[in-house]
């Protein structure tokens, strides 16, 4: 009997131990790990939001949300809340978001003729997102059971594990009201007094089948009013991320602009985690977020380095105040390629290298004067206060001193002009970028835009090429508005007004237009020549990227006819990356970078007869003839930084 009891006790003990092992194994195998939640298998999430110029936060949003989002619906406008013109920032930089193109639906609204106050302009953008989601439901693009976020700001970003837990409540409630931990400047400055969006009621979660219960947005939020359960914190509201210049630009454009004032010393309040609008006891405190974005651990599709995201998101490098402060100078801001290049370098200096908004300088005494439309484009991007006309004899040193400039970038022909001798602060690093000749070194750094720009023998002269942005090949063109038949051949050209200067090419075009009414020749920013024929069309200058894209899509090939060739050839590059063949002279001109880059993909002529032959024998093709594909912004700006910074 005794041994029987002992045996039963041993068996029971073994069973308890074995059961414990099984339970422990089961729990370890099924433990919920927030960073590994597969939300995409649980719901189909539709992320709708409005966006202005927060391109870094847009990329962060796409990267954080990508693995649980079926579609992104982004809305932008070409007017600020105060009705002032501004670019379609996302549309102009759409190449940056190429990795999300299959999910990203961008609606770039034309609000130029809308007469609404600031609040209703903002609500109009939210209506556009809401209506797009309803349209997608009606067209069976999304399921009635899909979860729709209606309608965030781009800086209201969700955290996957917190979101996953709360969306389950949609089985009990038709609407949920998302809430975010409230951050200023960086993720180490937050406000424990306020859970965003405080009392505002203009953002909700619902299943797509319930979208019909929201009519539209009015000044008070959604109409009609709906009951919604608060979610508690499901992400980060990243307000005022981006440094001093971004903050100043933001508060000049939002509809609250007439009611708020930014403090004078923005850098100090950022560093001290204080209120940029000067509100006392508002509750900002230094600390840690409830969790950090996955992007900081290398998650997602973004190719930007971790340090880029740390610089944007964390306090140690939030302030864009830096020992490096660039001024970008050109004698005159025009529609020519050098001004396009200057814009691209300055943009990359800020958005890619993340040094902050640069200063743009031009000579107000120079002839020809800067083009006002080009100047406005710079002002829209970098802020009016950061685009300054100077005089080398008077104001240059005062401006450089006041802005604490450390580097002066100067794009020019390449020969000394005496201007650098007028600088009184010899500690400013002068960076000379030569466009046509690099044979007379001066300045602290002396570089050229391509290896075909002649350099002084025996002197190392680095190459910093121009930026060539990706351009969408497919989209709208101008054929209908210009009354060009779809089956007609169109040869097009734009560039500097005075550089289409091969006389025999102009003569040949005039003759070909008369002899072949079905062949069209389309020009922009080109001095008029030849007879007035319906198939020789001259347009004014093209300033916006989308206008250039439509122009290029209208064509079947580009005609290039510059007497001295190209030391880089930005207009050629813009046609080429949109897969348009380039018809150009193969003569051994002074500048021949375009010939080396086009190689056997170019179509070449040597005289009037061979030019005529190139036009008459041209055939459309689906062949890939793209060149200039090695000059994407990220790649070029790394070279720029290595050489000039």
C-alpha positions, -999 to +999 in steps of 0.1 A: +000+000+000+028+024+009+046+018-023+014+023-043+009+057-027+045+066-035+040+055-071+008+075-075+025+106-060+054+103-085+031+100-115+011+130-103+042+151-099+055+142-133+021+151-149+022+185-131+058+192-143+050+181-179+019+202-180+039+232-168+064+227-196+036+225-222+019+256-209+053+275-208+060+264-243+026+274-256+028+308-240+063+314-253+052+304-288+021+326-287+034+356-268+023+388-284+052+409-296+042+444-306+070+449-331+059+418-350+021+423-352+009+414-386-020+438-388-023+433-425-037+398-419-063+411-395-077+442-413-075+461-446-065+496-435-072+527-456-051+556-445-064+590-455-046+622-446-038+658-457-002+669-463+016+702-471+054+703-473+062+677-446+080+654-470+101+638-443+071+630-421+052+617-452+080+592-459+080+582-422+043+577-423+044+556-454+073+536-440+056+530-406+022+522-420+031+503-452+028+467-439-007+472-425-022+496-451-040+487-483-041+522-497-028+556-487-050+586-498-030+618-496-045+652-503-025+684-510-034+719-523-016+746-543-028+772-518-020+778-481-048+782-456-044+819-461-050+814-499-014+822-509+001+802-538+024+773-530+037+743-549+022+709-549+052+697-528+044+660-529+036+660-566+069+678-574+088+653-553+068+622-561+100+603-572+109+602-535+079+580-528+084+556-557+086+525-534+050+531-523+035+540-557+013+509-558-005+520-526-002+558-527-032+577-542-022+614-544-048+640-551-032+674-558-061+699-557-062+732-576-077+756-552-066+788-570-102+799-577-117+788-543-129+817-521-132+801-487-117+811-453-087+792-439-107+767-419-130+757-447-101+754-471-086+729-447-120+711-444-123+710-482-091+689-483-106+665-457-138+663-478-117+652-508-101+624-488-135+613-475-151+613-509-123+594-525-127+566-499-165+565-506-158+564-543-134+534-538-160+516-518-186+522-545-162+509-571-154+478-550-117+488-547-121+484-509-142+461-489-172+472-467-152+457-438-121+477-445-111+500-417-108+537-428-090+564-410-110+596-417-090+620-420-056+626-403-029+652-407+003+637-421+021+642-388-004+620-368+013+587-372+001+553-359+020+527-338+012+493-351+007+473-319-013+500-301-035+504-332-041+466-335-054+464-300-079+492-304-093+484-338-109+453-323-134+477-306-149+484-341-168+451-335-187+470-308-186+506-319-193+521-353-168+549-348-136+552-328-117+585-322-080+580-324-057+597-300-019+604-301+008+612-276+016+648-282+051+658-292+068+691-301+100+694-321+111+657-314+101+626-296+119+637-265+097+667-259+061+657-251+031+671-234+016+648-206-012+674-200-027+670-235-036+639-254-040+649-290-063+661-306-077+675-274-114+685-281-112+684-319-135+659-335-123+656-371-106+622-371-122+588-368-119+551-375-148+533-390-155+504-413-159+515-449-196+505-448-202+533-423-186+561-443-221+570-456-230+582-421-205+611-425-217+637-449-189+662-449-166+683-428-177+717-414-160+741-390-169+720-360-156+687-375-176+660-392-213+666-401-235+652-388-221+648-354-213+612-345-207+593-313-173+578-310-152+560-284-118+574-276-090+549-283-064+562-259-029+566-274-023+548-306+006+567-320+026+599-321+015+634-331+047+649-344+040+686-343+067+711-355+092+685-364+118+699-388+136+728-372+133+766-370+128+775-407+101+749-411+083+762-379+084+798-391+071+788-426+043+768-411+029+795-388+029+820-417+006+797-438-019+780-414-053+793-408-044+801-371-016+825-384-035+856-374-040+844-339-005+832-329+030+845-328+062+825-329+088+835-303+120+852-315+145+826-304+131+794-318+164+774-314+164+780-277+128+769-271+135+738-292+166+729-271+148+736-238+115+719-248+095+751-244+065+764-262+073+780-296+041+802-294+051+815-260+023+799-241+031+797-204+026+765-184+014+746-214+030+714-201+059+705-223+084+682-207+116+664-217+113+626-217+108+595-237+079+584-259+057+554-250+075+536-278+099+546-306+090+542-343+102+510-360+119+531-387+146+539-361+155+502-360+158+500-398+122+488-405+105+492-438+113+503-474+130+536-467+166+538-479+175+568-458+201+560-432+192+556-395+211+588-387+187+607-410+157+596-390+175+602-357+183+637-368+146+643-376+130+625-346+154+627-316+164+655-294+201+651-297+200+663-333+166+679-336+179+714-339+191+721-374+214+747-359+247+734-371+283+745-376+275+742-413+253+769-427+253+773-465+245+802-487+238+792-524+247+820-548+241+827-585+244+860-603+208+858-616+180+834-610+166+823-644+149+794-662+183+782-673+198+749-662+222+765-637+193+779-617+175+745-618+207+730-605+211+756-578+175+748-567+181+711-566+214+714-546+197+737-521+167+714-518+189+683-513+211+702-488+179+706-466+158+675-474+185+649-480+216+660-461+194+676-434+215+706-427+185+729-426+170+756-448+198+773-467+202+810-477+196+817-515+215+847-528+215+865-561+230+898-574+203+925-574+226+947-595+232+921-622+219+923-658+197+905-667+176+908-636+164+877-619+132+862-633+104+870-609+086+837-614+118+818-608+125+839-577+090+831-565+096+794-569+127+797-547+107+817-521+079+792-520+104+764-513+129+781-490+109+810-475+108+846-487+132+857-459+158+832-472+159+844-508+179+876-507+193+900-534+227+913-525+253+938-537+289+926-538+301+961-531+278+968-502+255+942-485+271+908-491+293+908-459+264+921-437+241+893-449+267+865-445+275+878-410+239+881-399+230+846-411+262+831-396+271+816-430+300+791-429+300+780-466+293+801-497+284+779-528+289+798-561+278+783-594+294+802-624+313+799-657+345+790-639+368+820-642+377+845-614+355+876-613+369+894-583+339+889-561+355+866-536+381+893-529+353+914-514+346+889-486+358+903-453+352+870-433+380+848-446+368+819-425+338+814-448+346+784-470+341+793-507+329+766-530+332+773-567+312+751-591+323+755-627+298+750-656+319+757-687+356+760-678+377+748-648+411+760-658+416+789-633+413+775-598+402+800-571+382+797-539+386+771-512+370+743-532+371+743-570+349+717-587+332+711-621+298+697-632+312+670-654+345+654-665+342+671-699+345+705-684+382+713-692+403+715-660+438+729-655+464+703-665+480+685-635+454+700-610+428+676-595+394+691-600+366+670-585+333+665-603+299+672-587+272+664-613+238+680-615+208+663-600+184+646-624+151+638-607+130+608-617+100+619-637+067+600-642+067+587-678+029+582-679+003+609-673-013+639-690+001+655-721-008+687-741-019+672-774-056+678-769-052+714-758-027+722-786-049+704-812-022+679-821-036+646-834-027+615-814-011+598-843+011+627-854+049+627-847+059+655-824+095+667-820+100+691-790+126+713-774+130+735-743+161+750-727+177+784-725+161+808-749+194+815-768+209+780-770+189+766-799+214+782-822+222+759-852+209+779-881+207+749-905+185+730-881+160+759-880+160+761-918+154+724-920+125+725-895+108+754-915+111+733-947+099+701-931+069+717-915+057+730-949+064+696-966+049+674-939+018+689-922+014+658-900+048+663-883+047+688-854+075+708-839+069+720-804+090+746-786+090+763-752+113+790-740+128+793-775+131+823-797+105+822-825+118+813-860+104+801-893+070+805-909+038+808-889+025+773-894+000+753-873+026+725-869+053+748-855+042+757-820+059+781-796+049+781-759+061+804-732+086+794-705+079+763-684+084+769-647+067+740-629+078+704-631+043+691-640+042+715-669+075+702-681+063+666-677+032+673-698+053+690-724+077+661-726+049+635-727+035+654-757+066+647-777+080+616-794+116+628-793+137+659-784+156+680-809+188+694-795+207+720-815+233+739-794+264+751-812+288+744-783+273+712-771+266+705-734+288+704-704+260+685-687+226+690-705+198+692-679+171+697-705+184+666-724+184+647-691+148+656-684+136+643-717+159+612-715+147+600-681+112+601-695+124+577-722+123+602-751+150+597-778+174+626-782+182+639-817+215+659-816+246+668-835+275+644-832+301+670-840+331+672-817+320+704-799+337+721-770+313+705-745+304+669-752+291+654-719+257+647-735+273+627-763+293+605-739+261+600-718+238+592-746+262+569-764+246+545-789+211+555-776+213+589-792+201+598-827+228+619-845+231+643-874+260+662-888+245+687-912+211+698-926+207+668-948+214+642-921+191+662-897+162+660-923+169+623-926+168+618-888+133+634-887+119+617-918+132+583-908+122+585-871+099+557-859+082+554-825+095+526-804+089+510-770+127+504-766+143+517-734+165+546-744+168+563-710+201+578-701+212+602-673+198+577-647+229+577-625+223+612-611+194+607-586+192+632-558+205+610-530+235+599-549+245+633-561+240+650-527+264+625-512+290+636-537+281+673-530+286+667-493+320+650-497+334+677-520+319+709-507+309+704-470 
